[in-house]
Amino acid sequence: MILESFNAGRTNSSLPSKLPSKQDNTDQPPQEPQVPKERPAKLSRFTTTNIALPSHADSRGLVPGGVVLSWIDLAAGTSAKRHAVYPCVTRSVDAVHFMHPIRVGDLIIIVSSVNKSWNTSMEVGVRVETEHPITGKRKYCCQAYLTFVALSPGNSRIPVATRSPSSPVTVPRIIPNTAIETHRKELAEKRRQSRISHSKEAQIERDKLTKIREVMREWAGYMNMETMSNAEIPPLLQEPEAYEERDGNSDNDPAKLFLHRRRSTLQGVFPAQPDERLVSESFAETADIILPQHANTLQITFGGHIIELMEQCALVSAYKHSRRYLLLASIDSLQFIRPTYVGDCVTVRSIVSCTFHSSLEIYVSVEAENLLTGERFFTNDGFFTMVAVDFQNLPTPVPHIKPDQSQVVELFESAKARRNRRLLQRKEIIQKELSTHPEEFEQFVSKQESP
């Protein structure tokens, strides 16, 4: 009787007789977001403050430039998404110069905003400053200009292996409300015209580097076929008979020898290095699987994550050549030719292309493989500049680089022109910051001009 009353109550209730199935929800097309035709520039402004933790830094307590660039890309992507509403991907990154290192404990203030938008692309400007947590003094670290493209989500339920590329969508026009925003919009247009004029030159240079990338693939194959190792065996792993105590003397105790060796590493003096090294000796390769946390809602990899992988590989090459501590000074402009997705295997290769007194130029190439289809493709490449420093973070000389392949000679000979371009860009940044923040750059410029 009670069961019959319960069933009757269910029949007369306002609940639907049939709940929607999971299949019914998947058949409904995604709703298109409402995007206005124009938006004020201030709505895209994004500010974030981080604390440099030990997990972000290297063994000396300095935050690597690749980590900073990944933060820059995330902040710029947030501004682009705020303005465009649609998901956005990094198309290119202009040259970035690092003026001040970030140490553990520093507060990192990152400010980004959209400077100007065109049909489907936007330029986002990012400024990074550090603040001492005790004194409150701020220092300028770097600035960056990134180009983003807005994409329609499409059908995100299709597997990555068979997914068609997302199509670009029109983004709102920028409305500047202040004199500074108007000035940024004008400069953004000039930078865009400069990118367009240099795009053909960049493509020609990229084609020239095809042979170098082929040589790097060959070196990777040789490295993967090696089975012998010249790694030194630590005392604790050697035969115990070699450390038998004689006449009650415990100096040969393996534990004491091992600990003594650990305490006496370097002690403030770098080991001697040869006058020159071959380019092939600096070759390095690393691989990484793109995970969901490395990508956006379209499963396209963050550009900042790719740059971070490139910097890590570049550091390995620079360490192999210099055997010194290293600081990232700058990266040249980067263009992402083809995106990578979640599940792809990204392979990064690098070599030291040229050296100067204390700086090294490293060429880095990135390739990816779709592990479902087996397709391999080139994604992007670029040049990183690093400075070798001593225990007090002062510049120290590095061995000269010697090309040992004909394909590398042209890359070596053209390095001086690239260096002159970087120095000019760095000088322009210093002059600009000196005019707007003279007290901040007074000490920095005096150091640069001192003999």
LINBEL-V592989 format. One record per pair of residues at least 12 apart in sequence whose C-alpha atoms are under 6 Angstrom apart, sorted by the first residue. I is the first residue (numbers start at 0). J is the second residue. Records with the same first field share a line. If there is no record, write none. Layout:
I = J + J
This chain:
36 = 171
37 = 171 + 172 + 173
38 = 173 + 174
39 = 173 + 174
40 = 173 + 174 + 175
43 = 78 + 81 + 82 + 112 + 113
44 = 111 + 112
45 = 78 + 110 + 111
46 = 109 + 110
47 = 108 + 109
48 = 107 + 108
49 = 106 + 107
50 = 105 + 106 + 107
51 = 103 + 104 + 105
52 = 103
53 = 103
60 = 102 + 103
61 = 101 + 102
62 = 101
64 = 327
65 = 307 + 310
68 = 303
69 = 303 + 304
72 = 303
75 = 111 + 123
78 = 112
83 = 170
85 = 149
86 = 149 + 150
87 = 148 + 149 + 150
88 = 147 + 148
89 = 147 + 302
90 = 146 + 147 + 335
91 = 145 + 146 + 333 + 334 + 335
92 = 145 + 332 + 333
93 = 144 + 332
94 = 330 + 331 + 332
95 = 143 + 329 + 330
96 = 328 + 329
97 = 140 + 141 + 328 + 329
98 = 140
99 = 140
105 = 130 + 131
106 = 129 + 130
107 = 128 + 129
108 = 127 + 128
109 = 126 + 127
110 = 125 + 126
111 = 124 + 125
112 = 124
114 = 183 + 184
115 = 173 + 184
116 = 172 + 173
118 = 169
119 = 148 + 149 + 168 + 169 + 170
120 = 147 + 148
121 = 146 + 147
122 = 145 + 146
123 = 144 + 145
124 = 143 + 144
125 = 142 + 143
126 = 142
127 = 140 + 141
128 = 140
149 = 167 + 168
150 = 165 + 166 + 167 + 168
151 = 165 + 166
211 = 406
234 = 253 + 257
235 = 253
274 = 398
275 = 398 + 399 + 400
276 = 400 + 401
277 = 400 + 401 + 402
278 = 401 + 402
281 = 316 + 319 + 320 + 350 + 351
282 = 316 + 349 + 350
283 = 316 + 348 + 349
284 = 347 + 348
285 = 346 + 347
286 = 345 + 346
287 = 344 + 345
288 = 343 + 344
289 = 341 + 342 + 343
290 = 341
291 = 341
298 = 340 + 341
299 = 339 + 340
300 = 339 + 340
313 = 349
316 = 350
321 = 397
323 = 387
324 = 387 + 388
325 = 386 + 387 + 388
326 = 385 + 386
327 = 385
328 = 384 + 385
329 = 384
330 = 382 + 383
331 = 382
333 = 381
335 = 379
336 = 378 + 379
337 = 378
343 = 368 + 369
344 = 367 + 368
345 = 366 + 367
346 = 365 + 366 + 367
347 = 364 + 365
348 = 363 + 364
349 = 362 + 363
350 = 362
352 = 411
353 = 400 + 411
354 = 399 + 400
356 = 396
357 = 386 + 387 + 394 + 395 + 396 + 397
358 = 385 + 386
359 = 384 + 385
360 = 383 + 384
361 = 382 + 383
362 = 381 + 382
363 = 380 + 381
364 = 380
365 = 378 + 379 + 380
366 = 378
